[in-house]
Amino acid sequence: MANEVKMELEGIENLIDEVEKLGKQGSKIENKALKGAGEVIKDSIVREVPVRTGKLKKSISVSGIKREGGEPYVQVGPGKDGWYGKFVEFGTVKMKAKPFMEPGYENSKDAALDTIQEELKRGLGL
């Protein structure tokens, strides 16, 4: 999708600092936390997708770990088979918008943050 949403990890900075001190092992913990949070958001988005053929719903996926400016992240949204998802989300001149990405994200962002926090604690043995 063209629009991106970034989740701020407020309140768990200390956990992130401790994980980063672990170096490579910390990166594995961090990656697992991000993938877990991405799955939480994906599941919520899938529940919001309007279904005609089911192709768009099946295309919703979580990317592998990516990095931008040294910061790891994952992307959640339609894959190649769901390329037309942006038209569903935002509408067209001839079609009313049926948002599924934004409501899916909004409904799951707190649970995703909880997942990140739980995975970081588990990785630190807390």
C-alpha positions in Angstrom: 0.0 0.0 0.0 1.2 3.5 -0.7 0.4 4.8 2.8 2.5 3.7 5.7 1.8 3.7 9.4 4.6 3.6 11.9 4.0 2.2 15.4 5.8 4.1 18.1 7.0 1.8 20.9 6.5 4.1 23.8 6.8 2.7 27.2 9.1 -0.2 26.3 12.3 1.7 25.6 14.1 0.1 28.5 13.3 -3.4 27.1 14.5 -2.4 23.7 17.7 -1.0 25.1 18.4 -4.3 27.0 17.7 -6.3 23.9 20.0 -4.2 21.8 22.8 -4.7 24.3 22.7 -8.5 23.4 23.9 -7.8 19.8 23.1 -10.6 17.3 21.0 -12.5 19.8 19.1 -9.3 20.6 18.4 -8.9 16.9 16.8 -12.3 16.8 14.6 -11.4 19.7 13.7 -8.1 18.1 12.9 -9.8 14.8 10.6 -12.4 16.5 8.8 -9.6 18.3 8.2 -7.6 15.1 7.0 -10.7 13.2 4.6 -11.6 16.0 3.2 -8.1 16.1 2.8 -8.1 12.3 0.8 -11.3 12.5 -1.5 -9.7 15.1 -2.1 -6.8 12.7 -2.5 -9.1 9.7 -5.2 -11.2 11.5 -7.1 -8.0 12.3 -6.8 -6.7 8.8 -8.0 -10.0 7.3 -11.1 -9.8 9.5 -11.9 -6.4 7.9 -11.4 -7.2 4.3 -14.6 -7.1 2.3 -15.0 -10.4 0.4 -16.1 -10.9 -3.1 -13.8 -13.6 -4.3 -11.5 -14.0 -1.3 -8.4 -13.3 -3.3 -7.7 -10.0 -1.6 -8.1 -11.6 1.9 -5.8 -14.4 1.0 -3.1 -12.0 -0.3 -2.7 -10.2 3.1 0.7 -11.0 4.4 3.5 -10.0 6.7 6.9 -9.1 5.1 10.2 -10.3 6.2 12.3 -8.0 8.4 13.3 -4.9 6.6 15.6 -2.1 7.7 15.4 1.7 7.1 18.0 3.9 8.7 19.1 1.0 10.8 15.6 0.5 12.3 13.9 -2.9 11.7 10.3 -3.1 10.6 7.8 -5.3 8.9 5.1 -4.4 6.3 1.6 -5.8 6.5 -0.8 -5.6 3.6 -1.9 -7.1 0.3 0.6 -9.0 -1.8 0.9 -9.1 -5.6 -2.4 -11.0 -6.0 -4.1 -8.2 -4.0 -2.6 -5.3 -5.9 -6.1 -3.8 -6.3 -6.5 -3.4 -2.5 -5.7 0.3 -2.7 -8.8 0.8 -4.8 -10.9 -1.0 -2.2 -9.3 0.9 0.7 -9.5 4.4 -0.8 -12.2 4.0 -3.5 -12.3 5.3 -7.0 -14.4 7.6 -9.0 -16.8 4.8 -9.7 -16.5 2.8 -6.4 -17.0 3.9 -2.8 -14.1 3.3 -0.4 -14.4 0.2 1.8 -11.5 0.7 4.2 -10.0 -2.5 5.7 -6.3 -1.6 6.3 -6.9 1.4 8.6 -9.6 -0.2 10.7 -7.6 -3.5 11.0 -4.6 -1.6 12.2 -6.5 0.6 14.6 -8.3 -2.5 16.1 -5.0 -4.3 16.7 -2.3 -1.8 17.4 -2.5 -2.1 21.2 -2.5 -5.9 20.9 0.5 -5.7 18.6 2.4 -3.5 21.1 1.6 -6.0 23.8 3.0 -8.8 21.6 6.2 -6.9 21.1 6.5 -6.3 24.8 5.8 -10.0 25.7 8.3 -11.3 23.1 11.0 -8.9 24.3 10.5 -9.9 27.9 10.5 -13.6 27.0 13.7 -13.2 25.0 15.3 -11.5 28.0 14.1 -14.2 30.3 11.8 -11.9 32.3 
